[in-house]
Amino acid sequence: MVLCGERDGRRIEGFDLGNSPQEFRPEAVRDKTLIMATTNGTAVLSALKQTTMTAAACFNNVSAVYRLLRRGGTDAVIVCAGKLGRFSMEDFLCAGAIADRAARDKGMDLSDSSRAAMALFRKHEKSLARALARTQHGEYLAGLGFKEDIALCSRIDSTATIPVLQDGRMVRAA
């Protein structure tokens, strides 16, 4: 078992890993159960535990997440975790990336908030790492020494792995 997590961007004292993607090397996590706690993600996942399906999306898996949602065959709601219950630009941009995939799919109906997120994503798609670095949270992470994480997190479709909530636990989607 590996304890992972952060509070206000910093690794929790006594934990094995923080929340930096650079720490989640295969040799550190392969075939292990990860217990994770984060400032924002944990709270939103807990609030969504009664939903039919909850998938964790990021820029790295955005197309895979859209395909999973599409297979579900029902309406989908994109919930942005935000920061401390408030709006966060990086979450909105990621929602826009998912909406962009949906817009390419004929017959998909997008809400105005999805259209707004998509428009913003399309504006910044070619320079996503720079856009993320200029967000309030991006500047905060850079100040903590995690500037390289922003580039890693901005890699569109670098993985097809999708964490989904199942029986109160996040597991890899089948």
C-alpha positions in Angstrom: 0.0 0.0 0.0 1.3 3.5 -1.0 0.0 6.6 0.8 -0.3 9.5 -1.7 -1.6 13.0 -1.3 -1.2 16.7 -0.8 -2.6 19.5 1.1 -2.3 22.9 -0.5 0.0 21.4 -3.1 2.5 19.9 -0.7 3.0 16.3 0.1 1.3 15.3 3.4 3.8 14.6 6.1 4.4 10.9 6.5 3.0 10.0 3.0 5.1 8.1 0.4 4.1 10.3 -2.5 2.6 13.7 -3.1 0.4 14.6 -6.0 3.2 15.3 -8.6 2.9 13.1 -11.7 6.7 12.9 -11.6 6.5 10.9 -8.4 4.2 8.2 -9.8 6.9 6.3 -11.6 6.0 2.7 -12.6 8.5 1.3 -10.1 6.8 3.3 -7.3 3.2 2.3 -8.1 3.1 -0.9 -10.2 0.9 -3.6 -8.7 0.3 -1.6 -5.6 -2.8 -0.2 -3.9 -2.7 3.6 -3.7 -4.5 5.5 -1.0 -4.9 9.1 -2.2 -6.0 12.3 -0.5 -6.0 15.6 -2.2 -7.2 19.1 -1.3 -9.9 19.3 -4.0 -10.3 15.9 -5.9 -11.1 13.8 -2.9 -14.0 16.0 -1.8 -15.6 16.0 -5.3 -15.3 12.3 -5.7 -16.9 11.7 -2.3 -19.8 13.9 -3.3 -20.3 11.9 -6.5 -20.2 8.4 -5.0 -23.9 7.8 -5.6 -23.7 8.5 -9.4 -24.1 5.8 -12.0 -20.6 6.3 -13.2 -17.8 8.7 -12.2 -14.6 8.9 -14.2 -11.6 11.1 -13.4 -10.6 13.1 -16.4 -7.5 15.1 -17.2 -5.8 16.3 -20.4 -3.8 13.1 -20.5 -6.8 10.9 -20.9 -9.5 13.3 -22.4 -10.3 11.3 -25.5 -10.5 8.0 -23.6 -12.8 9.6 -21.0 -15.0 10.9 -23.8 -15.2 7.4 -25.4 -16.2 5.9 -22.1 -18.9 8.5 -21.5 -20.2 8.0 -25.0 -20.4 4.2 -24.4 -22.6 4.9 -21.4 -25.4 6.0 -23.7 -26.9 8.5 -21.2 -26.5 12.2 -20.5 -23.2 13.1 -18.9 -22.3 16.0 -16.6 -18.8 17.2 -16.3 -18.0 18.2 -12.7 -15.0 20.4 -12.2 -13.4 19.9 -8.8 -12.2 23.5 -8.7 -10.0 24.9 -5.9 -11.5 25.0 -2.5 -15.0 25.1 -3.9 -14.3 27.9 -6.4 -13.8 28.1 -10.1 -10.5 26.9 -11.5 -9.4 27.7 -15.0 -7.5 24.4 -15.6 -10.6 22.4 -14.8 -12.7 24.5 -17.1 -10.1 24.0 -19.9 -10.2 20.3 -19.4 -14.0 20.3 -19.5 -13.6 22.2 -22.7 -11.4 19.5 -24.1 -14.0 16.9 -23.4 -16.7 19.1 -24.9 -14.5 19.5 -28.0 -14.5 15.7 -28.4 -18.3 15.7 -28.0 -18.7 18.5 -30.6 -17.0 16.4 -33.2 -19.5 13.7 -32.6 -22.7 14.3 -34.6 -25.9 14.5 -32.6 -24.3 15.5 -29.3 -26.1 18.4 -27.6 -23.9 20.7 -25.6 -24.9 23.1 -22.9 -23.9 26.7 -23.0 -21.3 26.1 -20.2 -19.8 23.3 -22.3 -19.7 25.5 -25.4 -18.0 28.2 -23.4 -15.4 25.8 -22.0 -14.9 24.3 -25.5 -14.3 27.8 -27.0 -11.7 28.6 -24.3 -10.0 25.2 -24.8 -9.9 25.7 -28.6 -8.3 29.1 -28.1 -5.5 27.7 -25.9 -5.2 24.1 -27.3 -2.0 24.8 -29.3 -0.3 26.4 -26.3 -2.0 24.6 -23.4 1.0 24.3 -21.1 1.6 28.0 -21.4 -2.1 28.7 -20.7 -2.0 26.4 -17.6 1.1 28.0 -16.3 -0.6 31.4 -16.4 -3.6 30.3 -14.3 -3.7 31.1 -10.6 -3.0 27.5 -9.7 -0.3 27.1 -12.3 1.5 30.1 -10.8 1.1 28.6 -7.4 2.5 25.2 -8.4 5.4 26.9 -10.1 6.1 28.7 -6.9 6.2 25.4 -5.0 8.7 24.0 -7.5 6.3 22.0 -9.6 6.6 23.9 -12.9 7.6 20.7 -14.8 4.3 19.1 -13.7 2.4 21.6 -15.8 4.0 20.4 -19.0 3.4 16.8 -18.0 -0.3 17.5 -17.2 -0.9 19.3 -20.5 0.0 16.4 -22.7 -3.3 15.7 -24.5 -4.1 12.0 -24.8 -0.8 10.7 -23.5 -2.7 7.8 -21.8 -5.9 5.8 -22.2 -6.0 4.9 -18.5 -9.2 6.1 -16.9 -9.7 5.9 -13.1 -13.4 5.3 -12.3 -15.2 5.3 -9.0 -16.5 1.8 -8.1 -17.7 0.7 -4.7 -16.2 3.8 -3.1 -12.7 3.2 -4.7 -11.0 4.5 -7.7 -10.1 1.6 -10.0 -8.9 1.4 -13.6 -11.8 1.3 -16.1 -12.2 -2.0 -17.9 
